[in-house]
């Protein structure tokens, strides 16, 4: 059996191994696969492991031997899943490998904005503390999390993990979900409307899937309801934010800051307005990229493939 890994580098830049897949067949791993080489590299493959390489109906129709696509991700929008099903190709994803890691980065962004560790570290290393008459100094206002209100848009596994951390910080938690969910047992937690969340949150944090309803859910109207000292955090999907509206709000001082790990186009185009606006902290889609997280991811991809080959597939996204 021929197994092809099409875009191996981001998941495994050299600190992991693909050898566990050798038990299933002959494995070939490519760091990157451009569009014009997809057919050539997959022509004889029955199994493809993929992350961001796009499989259209036209591409799938040219791969009659292909039977299985294992996603190195939770998202699977790069695959025409309906066409895959028509062609007898099973597509499986990895739904919950990065919950703790994404929640961790959510608070890394919040704490960077509230405590400005980077700015103060740079100031100390440039000599400002050595030359200071006082035993301490601050370059920016420093803000406590206790008793602040965090508004969560979405309450799946990641949203609920963020709520646990927020509760540990003695924060008040508001949450917007489109359909009713059981009330969690936290010190201060309420399900509210989107409007109430916008107007009452000190921090708005997105943890929703990308759907037609959530695309641009953070827009000019939403921001107009927010507190002037509030911040926005996005570790979900880039298109959930109208980036120009957010950039305009940050530049005008309409809100205090933002921290995002995802953008509408990745890598970003040079003219993305968030790259040049004020008080916007951007990380390059790294919430999932810790060693332990990627190792867990590869393990689930292995388990998915093993289950499929044993005739008991799991995590199928095109049943």
N, C-alpha and C positions, 0 to 999 in steps of 0.2 A: 504494500500500500504506500502510495506517495503522498507525503504531507508537506505543504508549503506554508511557511510563515512569511507574510508579505511585507510587514513593516515592523520589524523586530526591535529596532533600536530604542524607541522611546520607552518601551516596557523593560527592555533589558539592554542597557548601554554597556554591559560587560560584567556586571556584578551578580548576575543570575545565570542559570544554565537551562538550555532547552533539551538536555539529554533525557529527561524523564519521558519525552514523547517518542524516543527511539523504540520503545517496546511495541509501538503501534505500527511502525513502518519506517520507510526511508524519509528522513527529515531534511529539508533544505530551508535555511533561514536567510532572508534578505533584510538588510537594515532598512531599505526604502524600496518602494516599487512605483515608478512613474506610470501614468495611465497607459502609455504606449507599450508597456511590457507586461501588463496584467495577463493578457491572453497567452502570451508565450510562456510565462512562468507557471501558469495554472493549467495549461492544456492537458497534462497527463495526471493532474492531481485529483484524488478523490476527497481529500481533506484540505481545507484552507483555514489558516488562523489569521485573523485580520483585526485591525484596529480602525484605521481611517481610510483605507483604500476603498474607493467607491465601486460597487457592483450594480450596474444598471441591468435592465432586462436584456438589452442588446449584448452586454458582456456575458451574462449568464447563459444566454442561448448559444453562445459559442464554446461552452464548456460542458459537453455532454457527459463527461466522466465525473464531474463534481457532484458530491453527495452531501457534503457537510461543510458549513462555515461556522467556526468557533470565534466569537468576538472576544477580543482582549479589552472589553469595556462593558459598561452598563448600556450605553446608547448603541443603537443599531440602525440609525437613520441613513447610514451610508449604504445600506443594502436594500434593494427592491425586494422586500420580503414576500410580496404577492407573487412576483415572477419566480423567486426562489422556490416557493411552494409548488407552483405550476410545473417547475422543472424537477421536482422531487428532491430539492435541496433543503435539508434541515438547517435552521439558523438558531444558534444558542448564544445567550449573553451571560454576563456575570452580574447579577443584580445587586449584591450587598457587600462587596469586598472592601469598600473605602469609607464606611460610615464614620468610624472613629477618626480617621485621618482628615476628612473634610470638616468635621466638627472642630477638630484641633486647629486647622488653618482659619476657620471662621473666627475663633477667638484670638489667634495670632494677629489677624488684621485689626480686630477691635482693639486689642491691647496696644498695638503699634500706634494707632490713632490716639488712644486715650493717654498713653504714657510716653510716646515719641522716643522710644529707646534708641533708634538709629540716630536721630539728631543729637541726642545727648552724648551718645558714645563718640560720635564724630567730634563734637565740641571738646570733650575731654582729651582725645588723642591729638587735637590741634593745639592744646596748651591752655585752653580757657580755664580749666579748673586749677592748674598750677599757678596761673596768674590772677586767681580770684582772691579777694580779701576775705570772703566768707567760706565757711566749711561746706556750703552747697550752693548751687544756683540752678535755675531752670530757664530753658530757652522758650518753652511753650507752657500754656496752662496744662496741669496734670489733673486727671479726672478719675474719680472712683467709680467702679461698676456697681457697688452695693446700692440698692434701692433705685437704680436706673431701670427704665422699662425697655425691654427688647420685644420687638414685634416680629414674629415669624410668619412668613408667607409660605405656607406648606408645612405639613406635619407628618411626613413619612419617617423612615428610619433615621435619616440624618437630622431632620427637624426636631425629632424627639430627643436625639442625643444632644443637640445644641441646647434644648430646654433643660436637660439634666445639668449641664455645665452652668447654665445661667442661674438655675436654682441654687447650685453650690456657691455661686457668687452673691447670693441674696438679692437677685434681681427680680423684678416683676415681669411676668411673661404674658404677652398678648399673642393671639394666633388667629390667622385667617385661613380657613379651608373652604373649598366650594361645597363640600358635603359634610354632614354631621359625623363627628368622631367621639369616642368615649372621653369623658373628662379625666385628665391625668391628675395624680395626687401630688401636686407641688404646693409650696407655700403660698404662691400668688400666681394663678394661671387663669386666663379667661379666653374663650373663643369669642371673637368679635367680628364686626364687618370690616371690610377693607378700608372704609373711610375712617372708622374709629381707630384702627391700627395706625393709619397714616398720621392722624392728628395727635395721638397720644404716645407714640414711641420715641424714645431717645435714640434707639438703634433699630433700623429695619433690616432684617436679614432674610435673604431669599433661599428657600429650600424646596422649590417646586419643579416638577418636570416642565419641559418646554412643550406647550400646546398652543393652539390658536388663542385660547383664553389667557394664557400667561405671557404670550409674546407682547412685549412692550407694557407689561403690567406696571412697571415703574416709568411713568411718563410725566409730562408737564403738569397734568391735573393732579396726579398723586403727590408730586413734590410740592405743589402749591398748598397742600393741606398739612405738610410736615412742620414740625418745630424748626426754628431757625438754627438751633444748636444740635440738630439731629444728624445722624450719619447713616449711610446705606452700605450694606455688605452684600456682595454677590459671589457665592461659591457654587451656584447652580448652573445656569446656562446664560451665556452672554446676551442673546436676543431678548431676554426677559426685561432688559433695560433699554429705554430709548436713550442712547448714549449722548446725543446732542442735547437733549433736555437735561440730562444729568450734568454734563459739562457746563452748560449755561448756568445752571443753579449753583454749581461750585464756584464758577468765576464771579458770579454776582453776589456771593455770600448768602444766597437764599437758604442753603443748608451748610453744615460745617465741614463735612468730609465724606469720603467714600473709600471703600476697600474692595477691590474686585480681583478674582482669580481667573475670570473668564471674560471674553470679549465676543462681540458679534461675529467677527472674522478672526480666525487664528491660523498663523501668526497675524497680528494686526497690520492693517495698512498704515502707511506713514501719516495719513491725514485723519486717523481716528481721533476724534476730539478729546477723548479722555487722556491721550498721551501728553497733551500740552496744557491741560486745565489745572487749576489750583486744587491742592489738598486731596488729590486722588492717588491712592496707593494701589499699585498694580503688580500682581505676581503672575508668572507665565504658566497658568493652568497646572499648578504643581500640587494641588491638594491631594491628589491620588498617588503622587510620585515617590513617597517614602519607600525605603528598601523593604520594610516589613509589609507594606501595602501591596507593592508590586509582586513580592514573593507569594502573598496570599492570592493575588489575582491569577498568577500562573498556575497555582495549585488548583484553583476552581476551574480554569480552562482545561486542565488535565482531567479533572473529575468529570466535567461535562462530556469530554470526548470519550472517556472510558465508559460512561453510562450509555452514550449513544451506540458505541460499538457492541455493548452487551445487550442491546435491544430494549433498554429502559431509559430513553433520553430524558433529560431534565433541562429546565430553563429554556425551553423552546419559545421563540418569539413569533413563529409563523405556523402555528398549528392549523 
